[in-house]
Amino acid sequence: MKKIILTLLLASSLVVTGQETEEKGTFTLSGTVDVYHTSNLKSDSPGSVGILYGGSGTPNSFGLGMANTIFAYEKGKAGVVADLAFGPRAVSANAYEGAINQLYAYYKASEKVTLTMGQFNTWYGYEVISPAGNFNYSVSYLFNAGPFSHTGFKLDYAASEDLSFMFAVTNPHGITDGANPTSDYQLGFQTGYKGQYFNLAYGADGFGETDVLYLDYTGGFDVSETFFLGINAAYSNSSDADSGYQGAALYLQNTFSDTFSLGLRPEFFTYTSGAGDTSVTAFTLSGNLSLTESLKIIPELRYDTSDDMIIPGFAGIEKNMTGATIAAVYSF
């Protein structure tokens, strides 16, 4: 992502006044904007599939994603990040009316250890809130089901260039609009090795349950110079609620040129419950066309099918839906 970096010069160590050199910080500004048009191939059905979390309520029309602006300042071992996001996509992922995507301070205790406190996007899962960080424009069921952001404390430890660990204590992830009104918390853990990550979260979810376990594997491999295989598999369960979910998605992506690549995301997802499981399958074909270094066009065709009729936006209405979308994503 192209960033505007303003670096203040260090004062000369030879100043005749004899004053000590004052180190200045580094400020960076970056962000994204995305818009789209979506339609379904069943004109008598409301909404389209997968554009926003839980399905779009806008059937055949143009729509706004979000405007995302990230302000970051670092001086010495410490820094702050204010990640502001506005628009329907941001509101769907955050109870702060979409205004605060991330807001945190960090301290680099050593070359290997970083301490962070505030609100930060989840370590869990393959996809992220901003569409600029995803190959597909529509989001997966796995992304919808998992946490979006956390408010609390985390410790990152880089054991080596290949091996890393993360430990976290946060509010329940369902609480994103202020202080934690309960005495319940959520614990988090991540270990990564050469681009493969195992993620865990356990505790209160902010939706009434206090024993929810989330397990997740996220990784990928360069099969060839042009073909990439990404993998996401997840499992969640609450014994008290006797419910959870499990699923897997593949990210098959091939680069044809410097400006065009094509990817297929097959996904299989199941809500588990003592009362009976319900499942849905989705296949998403997306192209990435770079018109400039900053502007990317994403044409996408998506097919969702469920014998249990649980497609978001069409629950109890349709067993299958096909959506066609074209999106523009600008990064700066």
N, C-alpha and C positions, 0 to 999 in steps of 0.2 A: 504494500500500500504506500503510495507516494505521500510523504510527509513534508510539511513546512517546518524547518528546524531553525530556531533563532538562538544562537549561542553567544553569550556575552564573553568578551575577552578578559583574560586574567590581567590584573594590574601588574606592572613591571616590578620585579624584585629589586630594581636599582633606584627606586624612588628616593629622591634626596632627603625627604622628610624622615625617612627611616621607618615609616609605618609598615606593618606587616601586610603581605599580599592577601587580598580578599578574594576567595573563590566564589565565582558566580555560578548560577544554575543553568539548566537547559530546559527550554520550553518547547513542547511539540503540540501541533494541532493536526488532527486527522478526522476522517469521518466518511459516511456513505449516505446516499439518497437512492431510494428505489420506488418505481411505479410499475403498473402492470395492466394488462387487459386479460380477462379470463371468461371462459364460457363453458357450458356443459352441452353434451349432445342429446340431452332430453329436455326440450324447451319447456315442458310442463312441470319440471322439478325445480325447486328453489336452490340457489347457491351453487358453488363450484367446490371442487375437492382439494383440500390440503393447502390452500393459499395462506390462510392464517391459522393459528392454533385452534383446533377443534372444528375447522371448516369455515368457509366464507359464507356470509349471509347475502352477498351480492351476486346475483345469478349470472348475468351476461352483460358485463359493463367494464369500464375502466375503474381502477382502484389505486389507492395510495398505500404504500408499504410503511416506511418510516424514514425520518431524517435523523441521522446519528452523528453527533459531534463529540469528539474525545479531546479533552484538554489534559495535558500531562506536564508536570514540572518536577525536575529532579535536581537536587543539590547535594553533593557528597554522597553519603550512604542512604539518604532518605528521599522520598518522593511522594507525590499525591497524583491521583487520577480522578477526573470528573467526566464521566461518560454519560452524556445527555441524549435522550432519544424521544422523538415525538412522532405520533401517527398511529394508525390502527394496529400495526404489527407490534409496536412498542407497548401499547396499552394492553394488548392481549397477554403479554409476557410479564407485565409489571403492574402492581396495584397503585403505584405512585402516579397514576394518570399517564404513565409512560414517560415521565420526565427524567427519572433517574434510572439509567440502566446499570451503571456501576458508580460507586463513590467510595474510595478507599485510600488509606495511607499505608506506606510500606517502609521497612528499614532493612538494609542489607547488613546483617550482623557480621557476616564474613563473606568470602568469595563463594561459599557453598550454601549458606543459610540466609533465607529471606523471610521476614515476618510481615504479615499483612493483616490489617483490621479495617472493617467496613463492609460494604456490599459489593460482591463480585459475582460474575457469571459462574455457573456451575462447572466443576471439573468432570462432571458425569456426562457420558454420551458422546456421540460422533458429531452432531450438528450443533450450530450456535444460533443465537437470536438474529444477528445481522446477516442478511442474505449474501453479503459480500464474502463471508467466510464459508459459504456452502457452495457445492457444485450445482445442486438442484435448487430451484426457487421454492417450490412447495416443500413443506416439512413432513417428516416421517411420523408414524404412530409412536415409535420409540421416543422421539424427541418430545412429542406432546405429553407422553406419560411421565417422563422423568422430571426432576427439578430444573428450573430455569436459572435461578440465582439464589445466593445465600448471603445472610448478614451475620457476621461474626469474625472469628480469628482463624488464620491458617499459618502453618509453617511449611515452607518449601525447602527441601534439602537436596542439592545436586551432588550426589556421591561421586559421579564422574560424568564425562561427556555423554555416556550411554545410559546411566542408571540414575533415577531420581525417585524421591519420596515426597509425599505431602500428607500432613495431618491437620484436621480442622475440627473446631467446635463452633457451632452456629445456632442461631434461632431455627425453629422449624421452617423449612423452605417455603411453606405456604403462607408465612407471615412476612410480607414485604412492605407494609405500610407504616412501620414505626417500631416502637419498643415491643418486646416480647411480653404479653400479658400473662403468660403462664410461667411455671418453673421448669418447663420441658425444653430439652435441647436436642440437637442432632449432631452426631459424630461423623466425620468424613475421613477417608483414606484413599490415597492413590499411589501406585508404584508404576513407573514407566521404564522400559528397557528397549532401546533402539527403535523407538517409534511405536511400541506396543504398550497399551495401558490397561491396567486392572483398576477399576474404580469401585468404591464402596461407600454407602451412606447408611446410617442406622439411627433410629430414634423417632421423635415426634415429627409428623409431616405437616402440622398446622391445619389439618382438616379433621381433627378429632381422634386420630390414632397415635399411639405413643410407642409402638413396637415395629415400625415398618423397616424392612430390610431392602436395600437396593444394591444389586450387584450388576456390574457392567464391564464388558471387554470392548475396547476400541483400538483398532490398529489398521495396518495396511502394508502392502508390499508392491514394489515395482517389479512387475512380472517381466517387462522388457523396457526398452528405452522410451517407448510411447504408451505402454499399457500399464494402468495402475489398478490394483484390487484393494478396496477398502472393506472393512468388516466391522459390524456393530452387533453385539448380542447382549441381551439384558434380561434380568429376572428380578421381580419384586414380590414381596409377600408380607402380609400382616396376619399373625395368628389370631389376634383378638377380633379382627374384622373378617377373618376367614376369606380373604380375597387378595388379589394381586394381579400381576401380568407377566408375560414372558414373550420374547420375540427376537427376531434376527433380521438384519438387512445387509445386503451386499452393495458395494459401490464400484461398478465396473466402468472405467473411464479410459478412453483412448484419445491421444493427442494426434491430430492429423496434420496440423501446421502450427506456426507461431500464433495464429489468430483463431483457430477453430479446434474444438474438441467435443466429443460426444460421450454421454454416459447413461447407463441404465442402472436404476435402483430397484431391485426386487425386494419386497419386504413381506414378512409373515409375522402376524401379531395376534396374541390371544389374551383376553381378560380371563383370569382364573377366579373361581368362586366355589364355595361349598354348594351353592344352589345350581351350579352348572357353568361350564365355560362357553365363551363366545369368541369367534375368530373373524379376522379380516385379512385380506391379502391385497397388496398394492404393487403396481409396476409403473415406474416413472422413467420416461425417456427424455433427457434434457440435452440441449446443445449449449455450448458456451462460445459466443462469437465476440471477439474483442475488436471493437471499432477503433478505439484508441487505447492508450496505456491506462486510461482511467474509466472508460465507458465500456460496459459489457452488456450484450443482449443475450437473454436466455429464452429461447423457444422451448416449450415443454408440452408433452402429451402424457396424461396420467390415467390409469385404469384401476379402480378400486372395486373389489368384489367381496361380498359377505353373505353367506347363506343365512346368517343370524341377523342380517339387516341392521348392522351397527355402524355404518359409514357415517362419520360426523357430518351434521347438516342434513342428513337423509335417513336418520335412524327410524326404523319402522316404515320407511317409505319405499326405498329401493334396495335391491340386492346387488346391483352393480351400477357404477357411474364412470363416465369418461369425461375428463376435463381437458381443455386446451388453453394454454396460457402463453403469453409473451411478455417478458419483463425486461426493464432497463435498470441496470444497477451502476451507479456512478460512485467511484471511490476517490478520495483525495487525501 
